[in-house]
Amino acid sequence: MMLVIKRDGSEVSFNQQKIIDAICKAMDRTEKKIDMDIAQRIADKVTHKISKYEKIDIEHIQDEVQSALMNSKRKDAAEEYIGYREIRTLKRRERGSLDKKVQGLLDLTNEEVLKENSNKDGATIPTQRDLLAGIMAKDFAQTYMIPKKVVEAHNQGHLHFHDQDYSPYFPIYNCMLIDLKGMLENGFKLGNAQIETPKSITTATAITAQIIAQVASHIYGGNTINEIDVILAPYVEHSYKKHYRNGLHWLYMLDSSTIDTLDISYDNQELHAQYPRCFDYAEKLTEKETFDAFQSLEYEINTLVSANGQTPFSTFGFGRGTSWAERQIQFAILKNRIRGLGKDGKTPVFPKLIFGIEEGVNLKPQDPNYDIKKLALKCSTLRMYPDIISVPKVKEITGSFKFPMGCRSFLGVYEENGQAIHDGRFNMGVVTANLPRIAIRANGSEEVFYSLLDELLETCKEGLMYRVQRLKGVKAKVAPILYMEGAAGSRLQPEDTIDHLLENGRASISLGYIGIHETILALYGQHMFDDTMLRQKGLDIVKYMSARTEQWKIETGYGFSLYSTPAESLCYRFCKLDEEQFGVIEGITDKGYYTNSFHLDVNKKVTPFEKISFEKEYPQHANGGFITYCEFDSLVKNPEALEAVWDFAYENVPYFGTNTPTDKCLECGFEGEFEATNTGFECPNCGNRNPKTSSVIRRCCGYLSEPSQRPFNAGKQKEVLSRVKHM
């Protein structure tokens, strides 16, 4: 019996079936698929050729198989077989690197892994468990799952296949709009409990927290409650009726049968005139209950840890509701955020708050909710949130109004039976193109740049289509909260597939990009802000990629979109890889980071109105995801200045965020902005650098983060150091 010497030196008996299996796997990755007759003939030929050996090295056998395939009619299978061997060889070489990553996680020295996400505490066991699983899942996915061309492009730094620690090893998706309304109205099962429709705002918010926690454990991106004020308003009304009934019983001594005949609602003025003490009693108790309910919800979210070891990336969109109940929710959200967390009133990181602004609702002093806009302005000067959404601009750019999924991902138009559907939809994932690298390689030639871009976009498409294929055929039972209990807008049976949720633009799939600023600088040698022609060149690149995603959408039927990648760790990874390959290039690789998407260079000193005007043309072409933000000194005593910026943003951009100082030193009492250094943050008053006695909040991409507790990666820290104020 012939023996095969494996790579580790061990010896096993020769088994011809393993040759057949390897050939069939290679064939299966081709368009022609498997031909068992050819596979058997090649295996017989190789076996006969090597039969003279008593012992043979595994590499020798594989060389013979490769040669036989190349000389057969199935050269397509030979290419796949060779590619697979190359990847396996590469992965063996990287095995030492994999072991180092695991060891670095165990002894807390691997900053690349530990600081990849600033909202994960890499020192805790749940997070380390998730990070360890992610290291292994990524290795397996690159070796056996993701197309080899995409893996090579990712590892070389041409593109970034996001979230490989979760997908594609697990068939899960990125971010979503939770169908909270459908879940609360129709009930659902959570764990061992059947949840029915709530009868109060207190119960409704408690259930909402549980839904958010469950959803966050089944996806790897952010989740949004779209128009939470409108969705939860009926439960404020339930609480009002409950308190009114109690008032009628205790204040007016009415029995239940009499109370049941009354039309109790906040707008029933005739009833209020008849029972005035009841109205005051119910109104005040409901206002307090609503405030307390949202205080509990905020605390719940900030103390939850999902299955992936982090606080759920949650967003609340609100502001358009004008009824009394809807307004109470808006007041409760903003007042709780202003109050802060705990005895020290620390700024909460989650949920992200986004306030919808619309003329006739809250834009101008004569609008019914203008008082809430004023409260939102105060909240933003103190807590950085809420960001704002321009309702008409979002409609114009994305085709309908909805809040973003997570921090910035927007859905396009999708209808069922003539009705626009938003809640329950999701994003299947992102692949991001490294534009500065293409520009560096182009060496000043536009023609070469676009030729290289075409080549890279085809590889990006291959990666994105693999994301789609990984989700196709998935059965509802793998994530009951999403597919069977209504979070994704459907009530499927366990064995049903989720395919229809992916198709016809119901779900989005996004091409991301990074570094328009560095790209233009590399191609033309000048800062794009200072030259009208170069501004147009930057916009043309984004238009070009947008047109390509529209073409893919038509070709495939899937909801391709262009997405302005947040790039928390990617801004560092791409720049670092490009510096290693191309050296230190002034203004490009020497900074230690690349600029997010289409954003203006962070150290360019301009007014907020100039920055908004510079960026305003991009969202309509990158309508799969976008945000504009400006840096300010403290505006606590000047909310009128912020309102002027908000109103300008309302007319020009769909989505705008405010970065204002919200740091606090718990040792000396300083409130304002800590000084950023290469190694962290320091109180300018007393020099305190202790994370236990300080609160430092910064915007990291679309979300807020607390880098004093969970430090940024080196590139993001350098980017924060470079930021200048726009007012």
N, C-alpha and C positions, 0 to 999 in steps of 0.2 A: 504494500500500500504506500503510495507516494505521500510524502509529508510536505506541508506548506509552512514556510518560515514567515511568521507575522512580523510586523514592524517592531514589536516589543521583544522580539527574540523567541517567543513561545512557538511551539510547533503543533499543528493540527492536521488531521487527515484531509486529503484533497477531496473536494466535493464539487462535481461538475455543475450541479444545480445552481450553485452560487454564481457561476459564470453566466448561465442562462438568465438568472434573476437580474444581474447587473446590466446585461444587454437589453432586457425588456424595459427596465427603468429608463434607460437612455432613449429607447424607441418611444416610450410613452410620452416623453417631453417634446416629441416632434409632431408635425401635422399629420404624417402618415401613420402614426401610432404603432402598435405592436404587430410584428410578423413573426409568429412562433416558429415557422419553418426555417427562416433565415437565422433566427436566434439559436435554434437547435443545431443547424449545420455549422455555424461559427464555433459553437461550444465543442462540437465533436472534433472539428479541425484543430482547435487549440489543444484539446485534451490529447489527441493523437501526437501532436508535435512535441508536447512536453512529457510524454509518457516514459521517455528514456531516463528521466531523472528520478533518483530516490528521494531527494529533497530539492525544493525549489523556492526561491524568494517570491513573495507576493507581488513585488514590483515587476518581476519577470513575467508572471502570468498576465498582469494588466497590460504590459507592453505588447504581448502577443495578441490579446483581445483587441487592443487599439489598432494594431496593424491589420488584423483580419477584418475589422469593421471598415477601415479605410479602403481596403481592396474589394469590398462588397458593393452591392447596389445601394446600401444604406449609409452613404457618407453623412447624411443628416444625423443619424444616430451616432456616428463616430464623433461628430462635432460635440454633441451633447455629452458623450462619454468622456471626451478629452476635457471639456469644460468642468465636468464634475470632478475629475481627478485633480485638476488645477486648484479648484476651490478646496478640496479636501487637503491637498498639500499645503495650501495657504493656511487653512485652519489649524493644521498640525503645528505649523510654525508659530501660529498665534496662541497655541495652547499655553505656552509659557506666559504670555500676556494675560490670558484668561485667569490662570492661577494667581497671577500678581493682583488682578482686580479683586478676586475673592479675598486674598490675604489682606489687601489694602482696605477692604471693607471691614474685615474682622478686627484689624488693629487701628481703624479710623484714620488711615493715612492717605487713602485714595480720594483726593478732593474732587477729581473729575466726576466720580460717581456720587459722592456724598453731597456735592453742591450743585448737582445738575438741576434740581428743582428747589427754589428758595422757600417753598412752602412745605417742604418735607424736613423733618428733624432727623438727620442721619444718625444721631446718637441713640435713638430709641429702638427697642427690639422690634416693634411692628414694622417700622420703616426699614430696618436692616433686613428683616425677613423678606420684605417686598423687593428691596434692592438686590438681594442675593438671587431671588427667583428671576428678577429681571435680567441679571447678568447671564444666567444660564439659558433663559428663554431667547435672548438676543443671539447668543451663540448658536443655538439650535436652529433658529429661524434663518440665520445667514448661511448656515451649512446645508440645510435640507429644504428650505421652503421658498425664500425670496429668489426671484430670477437672478442668475449669476451676474448678468450684466448690470443689474441694479445694485447688487451687493458690491461689486467692484467700484462702481461710480460713487457709492456711499462711502466706502472705506478710503477712497482716494480723495474725497472732498469735493467732487463735482456736484453732488446733490446730497440731500439728507432725507432718508426714509424715517419719518418720525415715529417715536414711541415703540421701538422694536422690543422693548422690555415687556410690552403687553400684546402688541399686534405685530405680526400675524400669528404668533404661537397660539394665542387665544382669539377666537372669532368675535372680537368686540370692536366697537367703534369709538369715535372721538367725543364729540359734544352734542348737546341736544336741547330742545325745548320740551320740558316735561308736560304731558297732558294732565295737569293737576285738576282741571275742571272736570274732565271725564272720570277721573279716578274717584274724586269726592262725590260726584253726583250718582255714580253707578256702583260704588263700593268696590272692594277688592280684597284679596287675601294677602296677608303679610305674615310670614312665618306660620304659626299655628292658629292665627286669629283671622276671622272674617271681619273686615272693617266696613261698617255701614256709613251712610251719609251723616256727617256731624250735625249736632244740634246747637252748637255755639261756636264763637270765634276761638275760644280757648282750646276746644277739642280740635278744631280745624287746623290751627297752627301746630299743635302737637303732632297731628298726623302728617302734616306737611314736612316737618323735620324728619320723621321716620322715612317718608318717601324719598326725600333728598339723600339721606344716608344710604338707602338701598340702591338707588340709581347710581350714586357715586361709586359704589362698589362693583358695578357692572359695566361701567364705561371708563375710559382713561382720560377724558377731557372734562370740560366744564358743563354744568347744567344751569338752565335758566327757567325761572317761573315768569312766563310772559304775561304782563298786565296782572300782577298779583293782587292789586287793589280791586280790580273788576271781578276776578275769580273768587276772592274771599269775602266780598261785600255781602252776599246772601247770609253768611254765617254771623256777621255783625248784626244783620237784621234779626236773625234768630235770637241772638242774645238780647237785643233790644225788646223783642216781644216777651221774652222770659222775664226780664226785669219789670216791664210794664204790667204784666199779669200779677207779679208779686206785689207791685205797688197797689194795684186795684184791690187785691185781697187784704193787704195789711193797712193801707191808708184809707180805703173806702169801704172795707168790709164786704166786698162783693163775693158771691159764691162762684164756684167754677162754672156752673151751668149758665150763669149770666155773663160771665167773662167770655165764654165760648161764642156768644152771639155778637161780640164786638169786632169790628174791623180794625185791628191794631196794626198800625204802621206809622213810621216817623212822619209821613206827609199828611196824615189825617188830622187836619187842623181843628175840625169840628170836635173830634174826640178829645184833643188836648184842651180845648176850651172848657169842655165838660169836666175833665179830670186834670187840672193844671199841675197839681203836686205829683201826679203820676208821670207826667211828661218830664219834669225836672229830674225826678228820681231815676227814671229809666235812662234818660240822656246821660246823666253824670256817671251812673254805674256802667253803662255801655262804653263810654269813653275810657273809663279806667280799665275795664276788662280788655278792651282792644289794645291799649297801651301795654298792659301787663302781658297779654298774649304774644305780642311782637317782641317784647323784651325777652321772654322765655325762648322764642324762636331764634333770636339773635344769639343768645347764650348757648342754646342747643347746637347751632351750626358751628360756633367757635370752639366747642368742646368735643364735638364728634371727631372720630378718626375712622375713615373708611377702610375697606379691606386692603387698599394700596398704601396705607400708612400715612395718610395726610388728611387735613381738614378738607371737606368737600368744596370743590371750586364752584361755588354757587353764586348766582346773580338774580336779583329781583328787579324786574322792569315795572315801572309804575308812573302815575302822573296824569293820565287822561280821564280817569273817572271823575264825574262831577256830582254824583249823588252824595247824600249825607254819609252813608256807610262807606262809600269809596274814599271820601275825603278823610274820614276817621282813620282809615288804614294808612293813608299817605302821611297824616300827622304823626301817627304812631311810629312808623318807620323812621321818619326824620328826627323826631324828638328822642327816640331811643339811641339813634346814631350820635346825635349831639351829646347826649348824656355820657356815652362811652361805657367801657366795661370795667367792672370792679370799683373798689374804693378810690383808686387813682384815676379813674375815667380814661383808661387807655383806648386808643383808636382801634376799633375792630377791623380786622383784615377782610373778613367775610360776614355776610354776603356782600358782593359787589352791588352797589346801588346805581341804577340808571334811571334818570328822570326824563320822561317824555315831555317836550315842549311843543305847544301847538297854539296858533292864533285862534282866539275865540274860546280857549280853554284856560290858559294860564300865562300867555306871553305878555300881555299888556295890562296896565292897571285896571281897566274896565272889565277884564275877563274874570269869570267866577272863581277860578282857582289861582288868581294872582298872589293871594296871600300865601299859598303853599309854595309858589315859586320863590317868594322872599325867604321863606323858611329853608328851602333847598339851597339857596345862595348862602345863607348863614351856615348851614351844615357843611357845605363844600369848603368854606373858608377855614372851618375848624377841623374837618375830618377828611378832606380831599375828595370824598364822595359826597353827593352823587355826581357821576358823569352825566352828560345830557345827550338826548337824542332829538334831532330835528324831525318831527313827524313828516312834514311835507318832503324834506330832502330824502328820507329813507324810502318813502313811497316812490319818489322820482327815480331813485337809483336802483332799488331792488324790486320794484314793481308792486309792492304792497307794504303795509306797515307791520313790523314785528320788531321785537327787541333781539339783540344778538344772542347766539348760543355761546355761553361762557363769556369770554372777554371781548371777542370781536368777530366771530364767524357768523355771517348772515346767509339766510336761505333765500332762494329765488321764489318765483310764483309757482304754486302747485294747487290745482283745483280738483275736487271730487264733486260730481253732480252740480257743476256750476258754482260751487262755493269754495272760496279760498281756504286752504288748510295750512295752519302754522304749527300748532301744538302737536307734539308727538313725533315731530320730524327730527332728523339728526344729520351729522356730518360723518362720512365713512373714514376720513383720514386725510393726511397731507403728505406730499412730497415736495421739498423745497429746493429750488435751483440756486446755486452759488454764482450769482451774476458777476461779482468782482473778479472771480477767477477767469471767467470767459474773457472779460475785458483785458486782464493782464496778458493772457495768452494771445489775444488779438493784436497786441503791440501797436495800437493806434489805428487799426484798420476796421472800419465799420463793416465792410464786406465779410471779412474773416470773423468778426464778432457774431454777425447774424448766422453765418454758416455753422459756427460752433454752437450757437444757441439752438438752431434747428436740431442738431444732433443730440444735444442734451435734453431738449423737450421730448423727443421720442423715447428716450430712456425714462424720463419722468412719467410719461404716459404709461409705459410698461409697468412701472412700479405702482401707479395708481390703479391700473386695471387689475393688478394682482390683489390689491386691497379689496376691490369689488368681488373678485372671484373667491377670495377667502371667506367672504360673508355669504355668498350664494350657497344655497342648500342647507344653511344652518337652521336647526329646528328650534321652535319657540321654547322648548323645555330647558334650553341652556341658560336662559335668563327670564324666568317667569315674571318678575316685576316689570320688565320692559315689554314683553310680547304677549303675555297671557293675562296680566292684571291691568294693562292700560297705559303705562307710562309712555310707550311709543305709539299711542293712539289706536291700538288694535287689541282685540281679545281673541287670540289664536288658540287653537288646540295644541297640546304638547308636541304632536308629531307633524304639525304644519311647518312649512318652511317660511322664512321671512323674505323671500325673494321679491314679492310685490312691494315691500316697504323700501326697496333699494331703487326701484325702476321709475322711469318717466319723470325724473327730476324731483321725486318726493324726498329723497336724501341727496345731499351734496357730496362731492368728492373734489378735493381742492389741490390745485397747483400753487405752491407757495414760492416766494422769491425774497431775496435779501439784498440790501446794499446798493440801491440806485445811486446814492451819493458817491460811493467809492467807484462804482462802475463808470460813471461819467468822468470822474477825475482820472481814472486809469486810461480811458479812451482818448480824452481830449486835453488833459493836463490842466484843467481849470475848474474852479468851484462853480457848480451849476446855478447857484442862487444869483450870481453876479452877471449872468449872460442869458438873455431871452432865448437865444437859439439853443443853448445847452439845456435850458428848462424843457424845451420842446423835445429835445433828443431823449431826455429821461422819460418823458410822457410817452414818446413813441415806442420805447422798449416795452412799457407796460401794456400799451394798446396791442402790440404785436403778440404778446403772450395771451392777452385776453381773447384775441381773435382765434388763437389756436385752441383755447379751451372751448370756445363756441363751436368750432369745427368738431372737436372730440364729442361734444354733446350731441351733435347731429348724427355723427357716425355710430355712436354706441347706444344712445337713448338714456344715458346716465347723466346726472346733474353736475357736470364739470363746472368749476368756477375758478377764478383767479383770486388768490388769498394773500393778503399782506402779512406775512409770517411775523409773529411776535418775537421769536428768536431769543429767548432768555439765555440758554446755554449755547445756542447755535451761533450767536454773534461772536462768541469767543472761539468756538471749534473751527469754523471756516477760516477765520483770520489766522489762527495759529497754524493750521495746515498749509495755508497759502504762504505764510512767512517761511515755513520750513522748506517749501518747494521753490519759491521765487525770491526769497530773501527779504530784507527790510526795504519797503517802498514807502517813501515819504507820503504821509496823508492817507495811506491805504493799509498796509500791514504793520506800520510802526506804532499804531495806536493801541493795539491789543484787542480790538473789537471792530465789527462792521455795524453800520447803521441799520436799524430796523426798516425793512421794506422801502417805502417811498418817503420816509421822514426826512426833514431837513437835518443836516449835520448838527449834532447836539451842542457843539460849541460855537455855532454861528449866532452872533448877537443881532437879533432883530426884534421888532415889536410883535406882540401876539397877533395883531391884525396882518402883519406881513407874513408871519408863519402860516396862518390860516389860509391866506390868499395863495401862498406858494403851494400848499398841499391840496387845495380844494378840487383840482381837476382829476386827481387820481382815483377816488372812490368809485366813480361811475364806470371805470374800466377794470377795477379790482373789486367788483361788487360781491365777491365771496367773503370778504373780510377786510376791515379797515378801522382806523381810529386816528384822530388828530388830537394832540395835547400840547399844552404850553406850561412853562415853568414860571412860577411867581414867587415873590417875597410874600410875607404875611399880608393877607387881605382882610383880616378879622375886623379892622376898623374902617375898611373901605369896600364894603360889599357892592357899592354902586359901580366901582371899577370892574369888578367881576361880572356884574350884570351887563355892562356895556360889551364885554368880550363875549359873553354867552349870546347876546342878541345878534352880534356880528356873526358868530359861529352858526347860529340858527339859520341865517340867510345863505350861508356859504358851504358848510360841510354837514354831513348827516350825523356825525358822532364825534363828540368833543369831551376831553378830559382835562381836569385842572390839577396841576401839581403844586401844592402849597405846603409850607413847613408845618408839621404837626408833631414834632419830636418833643419829648419830655424827659427831663432828668429828675429822678426820684430822690436824688441825694441833695441837690441844691435848690430844686424847684424851678429850674430854668424851663421855659417853654418857647419853642421856636425851631431853629434848624441846627442840628448837630453838624460838625465839620466832617466831611468825608475824607478819609485817608486811604492809602493803598492797602491797609490792613484792617480797616473797619471804620467806626464812627466815634467821635469824641465830643463831649459837651464843651462848648466854647467858653462856658462860664467857670467850670470847676475842673475840667479835664477828665471827667468821669468816662471810662470806657467799659464799665462793667455791665454786661447785658442784663444782669439780674436787677439792676437799679436804674434802668433806662428803657425808654420806648422810642425806637427809631422806625419811622414808616416811610417807605419809598414805593413809587410805582415801578413795578417790574413787568414790562410789557403792558397788558391791559389790566392786570390785577395789582392790588397792593401787596406788599410784603414787609416783613419785619426783619431786616438784615442784621439788626443787633442781636437777634436770637438765632437766626438761621442765615449765615453769611452768603452773599452772592458769590458766584464763580469769579475768577480773576478778571475776565473780560468785562462782565457786567459791572463789576466794581470800578474798573477804569472808565467805563462809559458814564457812570454816575458822577465820577470825579470831573468829567469833562463838561457836564451840563451847565449851561448858562441861563440866567433869568431872562424872560421875555418882557417882564414888567417890573 
